[in-house]
Amino acid sequence: MRRLSFLLRPGWLALIALCLAFAYMCFTVLAPWQLGKNSRNSDRNDKIAASLHADPVPVGQVFDGTTAVADADEWRPVAATGTYLADKQVLVRLRSIEGDPAYEVLAPFRLDDGRTILVDRGYVRPDQQMQPPQIAPPPGGTITLDARVRQPEHATGDRPPVHEAGWTQVYAIDPGKVGALTDVDLLQGYLQLEADQPGGLGVIALPQLDSGPYLSYGLQWLAFGIMAPLGVGYFVWAELRERRLRRAYDQAVSSGAWPPPGAGPEPGPREGSDSAAGEPGGAPAQAPRTPERSPAVDEEEFAHVMRGRRKRRAHTPMPVRTPERTRVEELPEAQRRTLAERYGKKP
């Protein structure tokens, strides 16, 4: 365990804590967020695809008047017969249709069974002052609408409705809040009109049947959550390897096994009796003995250590030796005369 004691240093503790926090966020927040969006989009696309080939059913089969619309019934085509309550209309502000600002027009619709449901007539564009334009009123009398069932929206935050330009404006299609503003008891859910319907305005297109990039985003966050601990593990392994190499290098230097033989110039013959060993009649010369190397020393293991030390030595400034100046009196006679003529001094 002493080999891992460096992990208790503040820098390592901060790195490990940051890595664990990031991995936790990836597995519990970021990846589920993206995968959840992908799942919701896939379910929505399946419902829309199934509704494209389904026949409209009476609206009373979907709305029972006591509970909200079931998830399986959203986007289902229905037929509703009744009358518009034109004096109870409201606008939904801050909407975006095809990338441009718009208002959506909501009108209560009283069914022939006496219940009332909210109908999204479509959208209108604001005028040049970014105010609601003149909106044609819905037709009077009993009519039949073809529409799609939608679940209520819920606005983010608690923003109160706005009364502006002669209209009551809300931020979400919430039948409960719209019913409280218009004093009408509305069913939980609303109808989105199809094209060419009585009282219809700009048609709100169906969402594209594309799940988007959320699945790949979710998988990427999972991969990041796995890679972060692996990265810390690699740093720990690299630190342990570096410490092991430095310990082995210090042991090799202290035992005399480093540098290895051949790393420097070969020593020449010493003066004295050894120089006569190669002469005729003398004793045969003996080959210089090579110091024994420790088998535990590996030149390649210490190569990067030696490179680092040589690099440091290479950058060490060396003292510059300047040549000594020669005195004028020590110059030759001809050179002294030339200097005297040039600088106007007597030799």
N, C-alpha and C positions, 0 to 999 in steps of 0.2 A: 504493500500500500504506500510505502514511502516514495515509490516511483511516480505515483499520481498526486503527490502532495502539492505540486504546482497548480493543480486545479482549484485550490483554495485561495489563490490570489484574486484580488478584486477584478482585474481585467478578465480573467477566465470565468469568474462567477457571473460577471455582467454578460459575457457572451453566451454562456449556457442559459441564463435566465431569459435573455432576448430570444434565443432560438426556441426555447420551450413555449414562450408566450406566442411567438409567431406560428408555430406548429399547432398550438391549441386553437388559435383564431382560424387557421386554415380548415381544420377538421370540424369545428363546431359552429362557425359563423359564415365564412366566405364561401366554402364549397357548398354547404347546404343552401345558402342563399341562391347561388347560380343554378344548382340542380333543381331547387324548388321552382324557380322561374321556368326552367325547361319543362318540368312536369306539368305545370299549369298551362303552358302554351300548347303542349302536346294534347292535353285533355280538351282544351278549347278547340283546337283544330279538328279533333275527332268529332266533336259535337257539331261543328259547322259543316264538316264534310257529310255527316249523316243527315243533317237538316236540308241539304241542297236537293235531295231526292225524296224528301218526305212530304206528304200531303198536309195541308193545314187542318187543324182540329179546332173545335169550339174552345174559346178562351176559358169557359167554365170548367173544362177538364183539367186545366193546369192550375188555376187559382181557386183554392178552396175558401179563401177569405179569412183564414185563421193563422196560417203560417206563411213564411216566405217561400219564394220559388225554390224548388229543389235544384241541386246542381245539374242533375241529368236533364232537366227541362229547359235549361238556358239555351238560347238560340233556336228553340223549337218554333216552327211556323204555326200561327194560330189565326183564326178569323173571329173578329169582334164586331158585334152589331150594337149600335147605340147612338148617342148624340154628344157633340162637343159642348163643353162649358166654356165658351169663348171669353167670358169675363173673368175667368180664374187663371189665365195664362201667366207663366213666369218664364224668365230667361236663365240660361246657365252661362255664366261668364267665364272668360279665360280658357276657352276651348281652342284646340288646334285641329284643323281639318286640312289634310294634304299639305301640312307645313305652314299654313296661313291662319291668322286669328279668325275666330268665328264665334257666334252665339248659337246655342241650341234652344229651340222653342219647345216648351212643355205645356201641354193642355190637358186638363182632366177630361175623361171620356166616361159618360154614364152609360153602363151596359143596359140591355133590355131587361135584365133580371133585377135592376135597382142598385147594383153595386157600381163603384166608380174606380177606374184605373187610370194611371197617368200614361199619357202618350207622348213620345218624342216625335214631333212633327218633322224634324230635320234641322238644318242649320241655315243661318244667314250671315253674310259678311258685314262687318261694321262699315260705317261711312267714313269720309275723310277726316272727321273729327274723332274717330274711333268710338262713335256712339252707335246704338242700335238704329238700323234704318226703319223705314216704314214697312210693317209686316202685314201681309194680307190676313184677314181673319179667317178662321176655318168655316166651312159651310155649315148651315143650320139644317135641322131636321134629322131624321133617322138615316144612318148610312152604315155600310159594312166596310171594315178595314182589314187588310191583310198585313200582318206585322210579325215580328219575332219577339219572343219572350226574353227579357233581360232581368238580371238581378240588380237590386239597389246598389248604388255607389255610396261610398262613405268619404267625406271630405277630410283631408288632413288638417288637423288643428281645429280650433273652435272659432271660425270666422263667421261673424253675423251676416245676414243678407244685406244687400245694398239696394236702396231705392233711388234710381237714377234714370233720367230721360223718360219718366213716366212708366217705368217698368220695375217690377220687383225682380232682383237678380240674385241667384244663389251660385254656389261653387261646386255643387255635385247634385246628381240626380238621386235624391233621397226622398222617397214618397212620404216618409214620416214628417220630415221638416217642411216639404212643400205642402202637405195637407194641413199642417199647423198654420202656415202662412195664408192659405186660401180658405181655411175653415171648411175643408172637405175631407171626409173619411176615405182615404185611398187604400187600395190593396197593396200588399208588400211585394213590389216588383213594378215593372213598367213595360210598355210595348214600344218597339222601334219600328217605324213604318218602312214598308218596302217602297219601291219606285212606283210612281203613277197612282198614288192613293189619294182619296179626298182629303184636302187639308194639308197635303204633304208639301214640304219645302225642299231645300237641298238634301239629296239623298246621302245618308251616311253609309259609306261602303263597308262591307264586311272585312274583318281583318284578314291579312294574307295568311295562307296556310303554310306558315314557315315557323319552325320552332326557334330559329335564331341561333346565335353562337353560344347560348348559355350552357349547353352540355360540355362543349370544349373548354369553356371558362371554368366550370366546376371541376373537370378533370385536371386542369392546370393547377388549380388551388390545391387539390389533393397531392399532386406531384410535388408542389412546393413544400407542402407540409411534411412530405417524406424526405425531400432533399435537404432540408434545413438540419435535422439531427445528423444525417450522414455527413454533411459538411463539417459540423463540429467534431464528429468522430475522426474525420480525416485530419483535421488540425491537431487533435490530441495525438494521433499516431505519428504525424510528422514531428511534433515536439519530442515525443519519446525517442524516435529514431535519431534526431539531432543530438539529444543528450547522451544517448548510448555511444554514438560516434565520437563525441568529444571526450567522454570518459576513456574510451579505448585509445584515442590519440594521446591523451595526457599520460596514460599508463605506458604507452609505447615510448614516448619521449623520455619519461623518467627512468625506464629500464635500459635505455640506449639502443633500442631496436629501431628507432626512427631518427634520422632519415635512412633509407635503405642503402645498401652498397651500390656504388655507381652513380649516386646522385651528385657527387662533386668530382673534381679532378683527381687523378691517380697520383699519389705521392711519388716523387723521384727517389733515386737511390741516395742513401745517406753518405756523407763524406766519411772516409776512414777505411776500416778493414773491409766493409761490404763492397767497396768499389773495386777491390782486387779480386773479387770472387769470380768475375767474368774473364780475367786474364788467362792466357795459356798457362797451363800448369797449376793453376789455382784450383780451389775447391769449387765444385759446381754450384751455380747460383740457385738459390731456393726461391720458388714462387712466393710472392707476398700472400700472407694468410688473409683470408676473407673473414671478417667478423660474422659470427653466427647470427642469423635472424630468428626472431621469435615467430613461430608458426601462426600466432594469433594476429599478426600484423598484415593487413591487406592494403596495398597501395591504392587501389581504386576507392576503398572506403574513405580514405583521408584526402582524396584528390580535391574535393570541393573545399575542405578545410585549408589545404595548402594554397589553393588558388586565392582564397580570401585573404590569407596572410601576405602572399606575394603582392596582391593588389594594394593592400595597405602600405606595404613597404615601397611600392612604386610611386605612391602619391606623397611619400614623406619628402619634404624639400631637403635637398643636400646643400651644404655650404659651398659657395662659389669661391674658388681660389684665384685671386688676381695676380698676374705676374709682377715681380718687383721692378720698379723703375731704375733705369741705369743713369748714373750721374754723368753730367756733361764732361767732367774732367776725365772720365774713363773712356770717352769716345775717341776714335782716331782723329788725327790732326786735320785731315781733309774734311771730315764730317763736321768738326767743330767750326772750321772756317765757313762752311756752307750755312750753318745755323746762324753764325754771327752776321753774315751778309743778309740773310733773310729777315732776321728780327732786329737788326741794327745794334747788336751788342758786340763788344770786343771779345775775341776768342780767349 
